[in-house]
Amino acid sequence: TGLSHEAIERLRNPPHSCVSLDDDRALKLAIRLYIDLNHADHDYEKARKAFNEYHGDEDSQLPSLNQVKNIVAELTGIEEMKHDMCINTCVGFTGPLAGNDECSEC
């Protein structure tokens, strides 16, 4: 399926209670940035660095990109799945096209 064992387990057994992030404003901000940024892998780390430099306090530091991805996966049951494919979604680079890095369609 492409999903980890942990993700399948979370989907089969979702939490039955609401999660509140009101007590952890830095984590709430980190998740908001991760979800809202269009290029999260690149932009999140830049925003995190600027935030952490501005807020030198250890208690209000934002988690790393990997940490926030894991937190989002734990809270939602959703985790990242990567597929090598044309940026325009013309062709997936799998099977006989697995070695390709350019689209033959567009």
C-alpha positions, -999 to 999 in steps of 0.1 A, spaced: 0 0 0 29 24 5 17 32 41 38 23 71 26 -3 96 20 25 121 -2 45 96 -23 15 89 -27 8 126 -37 45 132 -63 43 104 -78 11 117 -78 24 153 -83 61 152 -84 81 185 -118 85 201 -111 118 218 -105 153 206 -70 167 207 -64 202 220 -32 222 211 -43 252 231 -17 245 258 12 243 233 12 275 212 45 267 196 33 232 184 0 247 172 20 273 152 43 246 138 14 224 126 -3 255 111 29 265 92 35 229 80 -1 226 67 -4 261 52 29 264 34 28 254 -3 64 241 -3 64 228 33 97 209 31 117 239 21 97 268 35 89 253 69 126 250 78 132 286 68 102 298 89 113 276 118 148 290 118 135 326 118 110 319 145 136 301 167 161 329 163 135 355 172 122 334 202 155 323 218 135 307 247 140 269 247 103 264 257 89 281 226 111 265 200 94 250 169 100 213 163 120 202 132 103 194 100 106 156 106 92 160 141 62 180 129 55 155 101 55 127 127 32 147 151 8 154 122 8 117 113 1 107 149 -27 133 153 -44 126 120 -34 91 109 -22 107 77 14 104 66 34 114 36 36 91 5 60 100 -22 55 90 -58 80 98 -85 60 114 -113 58 142 -138 51 175 -120 20 178 -143 9 143 -133 11 130 -169 33 100 -161 43 81 -130 79 70 -131 73 34 -121 78 0 -137 97 5 -170 98 43 -164 113 40 -129 147 53 -141 132 84 -158 134 119 -143 118 137 -173 83 134 -187 80 119 -222 44 133 -225 49 170 -219 
